[in-house]
Amino acid sequence: MVRAKVWILKKHFEGFPTHSNFELQEVELPALKNGEVLLESVFFSVDPYMRIYSKLYMKEGEAMIGSQVAKVLESKNAAYPVGAFAVSNSGWKSHFISDGKGLLLMFPSWPEKLPRSLALGTIGMPGLTAYFGLFEICRMKPGETVLINAAAGAVGTAAGQIAKIHGCKVVGCAGSDEKVAYLKSIGFDEAFNYKTVSLKEALQKASPDGYDCYFDNVGGEFSSVVLEQMKTFGRIAVCGAISLYNDVVPQKGPYVQTHMILKQLCMEGFVFSRWENRREEGLKQLLKWVEEGKIKCHEHITEGFFNMPAAFMGMLKGENIGKAIVKA
Amino acid sequence: MVRAKVWILKKHFEGFPTHSNFELQEVELPALKNGEVLLESVFFSVDPYMRIYSKLYMKEGEAMIGSQVAKVLESKNAAYPVGAFAVSNSGWKSHFISDGKGLLLMFPSWPEKLPRSLALGTIGMPGLTAYFGLFEICRMKPGETVLINAAAGAVGTAAGQIAKIHGCKVVGCAGSDEKVAYLKSIGFDEAFNYKTVSLKEALQKASPDGYDCYFDNVGGEFSSVVLEQMKTFGRIAVCGAISLYNDVVPQKGPYVQTHMILKQLCMEGFVFSRWENRREEGLKQLLKWVEEGKIKCHEHITEGFFNMPAAFMGMLKGENIGKAIVKA
């Protein structure tokens, strides 16, 4: 018998999350049926989407949503042998039973030298988000200028490096000088701390001609300023809106339509799962770039399943550089 | 010697235009040089874009921008014989001299029974705007539901009928019961007066499943309500933002990003001139549909060049059904 630890959403978030929103429970897992596997979570992902999806798709008392890298402990399913690693979307659970549905085996050829946690970051959802957002939504072309905000985050660091590989000029914004230094170290052409500058002036200085592509992880007021700096026929990939997720009263800002018309801008919201049928293509390309050293990966690792809520809140506060991971 | 009457933008608009923004002047036109033609304006167009473009592209003291159907009175250019009709973008001028640049001869086969003013409406810029906006920006597909606001205007009436021809369900909003009755008479499946209903409830009632395409002529608060009623992967063609053009202090509203992401919406601003190389294709198709009776054209005609400002302001107030035209 295995007792699983599970982080429950005790109470829906109201404003910025606090420890009182979560509760740690223990659940006894039943014996395996045929076709099932028992897994132990090894690495967890904490991501901004959890803040907004919880409100839309979860009930209080349910396990927090989220994905993990997990190891098969017991198996009654030949497709998932004991010792295999898989990526799963099973929530904040130390152990769980799966019938294999939605369980994605990690590449058997996963390189020894790469931590498996990257399957939750650059070689996982955040990397795919950057990849499809830039190629399919921004439709970036070599020589164009790409703006990325929350650039030091999991998606932003991947996006900036992918845009560089593709021959774009890349401008990144982040919220601390340490992050800005990191962005420059991984090849961003320009980077600045939006908290210590006039955003408008910094954007103009970093690219006086404006921006062809804007990979938006922030939304809100930040995006209103960027809109004025877009070039005609600019493309905006709306990936996240972290500046809005914790609103109790929705913020307001200037309407977008006049700028959209005058510059003939295209703004599109997207979720990486739209390209589910190209997941393998994306992951293989990302893995290749990482192995070739063309994409550098930084992880912000919090130790201990017990610290999941703290890691989640820290990520929302922007404490991480690169991917925020919890090591079980 | 011809003396041309010219409406000047005396003072930039500040809020809603008034008569004091305009001044009528007379200008003596010089003798024609080789390659030039003298034209007399026959029909003028008044359009919402003039309100916003004036601020961006005009100086005080210049002739108001705008297009006309004009007749060649004298010619030293064989391409434009005396008596020919052309569409020009020469501003609010009773007469003007052209070297032929930007002068578009009307189809020699223009049907006798159709007023030439349609070249400023359904078989002109507004019709092309509707055509390219629906096919290229909304990428409408037969069976989809298309929402159009300011639907009784020049662009809206064309858009609704084109969407019907393409096999869509069409919902239109307008600002009077008379306009709503007109929309129903030309085939809109659903139409309502947004001034006398709850917009949200009316949109839900007209299409409980939501909207695939939104052809937006209004922007602002209206669009914020529509955003919530879009289907996943909905497309928004931002053609105009008449609710915002007269702002002295920019209005504010909820940010769009969260909806854009969760429903993976695509919003794109556009101007018909993007498809300049397909103008003839578009005009021929529109003319064909009009001749076949598949598109009905309504014009709101103001008599007299002297009344240009009044016609312009009336159009901005929504006094017209169909295309607002001034007959010189």
Interface residues (C-beta under 8 A of the other chain):
Chain A: I52 L56 D216 G219 G220 S223 S224 V238 C239 G240 A241 L244 Y245 P250 Q251 K252 G253 P254 Y255 V256 Q257 T258 H259 M260 I261 L262 K263 Q264 L265 C266 M267 E268 G269 F270 V271 R274
Chain B: I52 L56 D216 G219 G220 S223 S224 V238 C239 G240 A241 L244 Y245 P250 Q251 K252 G253 P254 Y255 V256 Q257 T258 H259 M260 I261 L262 K263 Q264 L265 C266 M267 E268 G269 F270 V271 R274
